[in-house]
C-alpha cells in the first residue's frame, strides 16, 4: 500500500470514539505522515447547570447525559415564551466533557483542537490544565494541544459554556433581542493531527491575509484564468526542514487542470513562511449563480519525496465588480434577488446538522433566490459550502444588532477580532461577495467604521473585497426599506438589506398603502402564519410584491426579503412570521411569487428551475374569486372543470411594472366547486400546468420525511422534518384541517417536538433525529378525526432506512386504555364520547391518540395599533 493510501486508510479507520468508562481504540493510531481531521462530535457527556471541579479528571460524570454534537443545551418550546417563564429560551451555564485516547505513535506530532462555534463564552480545559477562553458564539476558535495531550493514555477535554447576556460580546440582552442566540456546542468540533512541518490554520495562525491556504484570482476570463495559491507553512520541529509545495487543481469532472511545484523552501525551527504559486487555467469553468462550477485544490507539503501535510480546498473561479452601475460577475451584470436567513430550527435552536444546513440553502435556491444575507452573524461552515455548491451569493456578517458598548473597549476589540476571523474563515468561498463588517442598525463610532473597513481590506487585499454597512464609510451602502432603502441613493452601490416586513408591520415608512387602508393592522401586515388562511397569505404576497417592485425602481443591485424562514425572538413570546416559509420550512403563497421571478429559460443543476405556474388559491367557498396565478410564462390560461375562463398576459398595475414576471389575475366572479387548472405558454406553446381541486373532508393521511436533497443521516447525526398531510379521498390537502396528529418511532430514530402536533393548514410536523450513521427505523402517525359523532382513525408510516412493518390499530370509546385486547379498528364508526386509539407494531404499542388531547395554534405577531 502506498504511503498516502495508508494515511487515508488509517484516517478513515481511526475515528471510532467512546465515552468513559468504556475507552475506545487509540485515535490516530499508526499515522506517521500526512494530516488527519477526526470527527470529534460523538462521545460527549453533558450537564445542564454549573458544578465545581468538572474540569478535573477525577470528577465523576457518570450521571451526566450522553451527547453527540451538534448539541443544544435544552430542547426549547415551539414558541419561546416571556422572560421568566418556563418556556423562555434557556440561559445559564452548562458543561461538556469528552474522554479520548491518542496513540503513542502520534507523539511528536502536532495536535489541534478546533471548535466551529460554541455559545457564548467558552472556557476549555485539557487534562485539568486551562487552555483558555473564547468570547463570542458564532465564529471558530481553537487550541494547539500538542504539549498537553498524553499519548497512549486517556485524555479529558472539558468545556464550560455560558450563554447569558454579555455586554462584552453583545448583542443586546435577550429580552430586547429580535432573535434567539440559543446555546450549547451547537457546531462541529475537530481534532486535527499534523506533522511539525505543516500548513497552518488561518484562525490559529492569527496573521493578517495569511494562515492556511488563501486563494485569489488575479486574472479571470472565459478563455483563461490565474489561480494564485498562497500557502502558509510553519516548522514546529526541533531542527531545520526543507520542502516543496505542490498545488494540484482538479475539476468537478475529476480532471487535473493545473499543477505547480514550488522551489525548495527551508525553514528553521519555529519559522513560518508564505509560499506563493500561480496556476494558469485554460477555458476555466467560472463560478456564478447560474453555473456554480467548483474545483478542488489539493495542496501538499513534500519533503524528500514524501507528503508530510496536505489540505483540500474547494474553490470557485470568478471575478466580481460592484459599483454605482450595479453588480457584475465574470463581466455579466445581474440583479440579485435575495433574502435574509436566521439559522434556527424549532426545538433544537442552532444545533443543525451539516445536511440540515444544506437543506436550508437548497430551499432558498428553489424559492427563486440567488442571494442571502446571513443576518446577523456568521452562519455554519456547512451552509457556506452549500451556497458555493448551489450558486447562492452571500453577504457575510459579523455578529451584531442594535447594540454598541461604548463603556468597555473590550467590546470593540472583540468586534475587530470577529472581522478578522470572519474573513479568514470564509475568504476562499466563491459565494461571498459582501462583507458586512458593520454592526447592524447600531450607532457605531467613526473610528470603529474606519477600522473595520480597513481590517477587511487588510485581510483580503486586492480589488475583490467589498465591505458593506448601513452607514457611510463602507464600499457598499446597505439599508432596510423601512429606513429608506436605496430610494435616495444615486451615486454609489446600494443594497436594500431588508424589506417586506417592518414597513407593513408598523406602517411607518411613508409608503403607498391606500389600497388596503381599510384593513386592520393584523390583516395588512406581512407577519402571517400558514393557519391564518388564504387571504392573509395573499396579503403577505402582495406586500412582498409591492416592496420588491419598488426596490427594482432604485439603484439597488440586490434586495433581501425579510425573511426566508419564520423564527423565534427574545423580546416577544410569539413567532416572527414574515417568512416566505414557516418555521418548519413549508412554503407560504409568497414563496411561489419569488419562484416565479426566475427566468423560464434558466436551467439550474441542483435546484428547481424552468417554466413554472402556480395557482395561489385553494378554491374553497372562502377563497377570493379573483384568482392570482404566479408564473414566469408569457401567457397563462385558466380553466375551471375543463372550461376556459380566460387566457391572458401578466398584470400591469402599479405594483407590477418593474417585476421580472408579474402575476396573472383572473376574475371568476363567484365560487363554484371544482378543479382549477392553469396552463403556462411561452411563445404560444404550452410549457407547464398546475391544478388545484376544491378539497373535501379529511379521509386519509400521508407521511413523508423531508430530506431536501440530502439523504437522512448518511454521514452521522442528522435532524429533518417529518410531514403528516391530511388529505381528502382524491389526495388534496385539506387547508382548514385542524387535527391532532400523534407520532411514534422505532429503531434508531428520536422524535423531537410537540407531540401531538395540531395540524396547521392541513399539515402536522415533527423533527426526526438520529445519532446513528445510516439509521434503521420507522416513524408512525395516528390521527382520530371527528365529523360530528362519526369517527375516522387515520394512520401512516414512513421508513427511515428500513422496511415499514405492518401495524394495527385498537380503539376504545369509554376513555379506557386501548391495549391489544381492545377493539381492532377496521372502518369509521359512531361514538359520542372520548375515543382513544393505539397503533401496534409486532405486538408493541408505538403511538397512542386521544380525542381529549387539547389542540393548539402557533402564536403569531400582533401588529401595533395605529394612532
ABEGO torsion letter per residue (X at the ends): XBAAAAAAAAAAAAABBBBOABBBBBBGBGBABEBBBBBAABGBBBBBEBBBGAABAABBAAABBBBBOBBBABBBBABBBBBGBAABBBBEBBBBBBBBBBBAAABGBBBBBBBAEBOABBBBBBGGBBAEBBBEAABBBBBBAAAABBBGBBBBBBBBBBABBBAAAOBBBAAABABBAEBEBABBBBBBBBBABBBBBAAAAGBBGBEEBBBBBABBBAABBBBBBBBBBBBABABBBBBBBBBBBBBAAGBBABBBBBBBBBBBBGBBBBBBBBBBBBGBBBBBAABBBBBBBBBBBBBGGBBABBBBBBBBBBBBBBBAAEBBBGGBBBBBBBBBBBABBBGAEABBBAAAAAAAAAAAAAAGBABBBBOBBBBBAAAAAAAAAAGBBBBBBBBEBGBBBAABAAAAAAAAAAAAAAAAAAAABAABABBBABBBGBBBBAAAAAAAAAAAAAABBEAABBBBBABBGBABBBBBAAAGEAAABAABBBBBABBGBAAAAAGAAGBBAAAAAABBAAAABABBBAAAEAAAAAAAAAAAAAAAAAAAABABABBBBOBABBBBBAABBBBBAABABBAAGBBBAAAAAAAAABBAABBBAABBBEBBBBBBBAGBAABBABBBBBBABABBBBBBGGBBABBBBBBABAAAAABABBBBBBBAGBBBBEBBBBBBBBGGBBABBBBBBBBBBBABBBBBBBAGGBBBGAAEBBBBBBBBBBBBAAGBBBAABBBBBBBBBBEABBBBEBOBBBBBGGBBBBBBBBABBGBBBBBBBBBBBBBEABBBBBBBBBBBGBBBBBBBBBBBAAGBBBBAABBBBABBBBBABBBBBBBBBGGBBABBBBAABBBBBBBBBBBBBBX
